[in-house]
Amino acid sequence: MLWKLRYLQQERLWDNAHIMETSSFDLAYLESDPRTDHPSACVTLKAGGRADFAGIKANQLVSAPCLNFIELDSEIRRLHAELDEIRARAKKKFYRAYAAAASA
C-alpha cells in the first residue's frame, strides 16, 4: 500500500499544469498609431499568475514552475503556439490595412 501512495504522489508531481495559473501573450494592434498615422502592433503579456515563485512576482511569470524537463518543454511549446497564433492575427490585420491603403 505504501508503494501505491508514493506512486500517486509522483504522478501528481508529474502533472503540474493545473497547479498555477500562468501569464500568456496577446496582440495589441492599433489601426492608426498616433505617432505615424500607420498601423502598429506589439506583443503584450496578459498577467494571470496569482502566486509568486522564487522571489519573482506572479505578474512577471510566463509559465508555471516546471518540475522536470518534459513540463518545461511543454510550457515552451505552449508559448510558441501562442506566439504563432498572434503572428497569424497580426499578419491578417497588417495585410488588411495595406490592402485598404493601396486601394485608396
Secondary structure, 3 states (H helix, E strand, C coil): CHHHHHHHHHHHHHCCCCCCCCCEEEEEEECCCCCCCCCEEEEEEECCCCCCECCECHHHCCCCCCCCHHHHHHHHHHHHHHHHHHHHHHHHHHHHHHHHHHHC
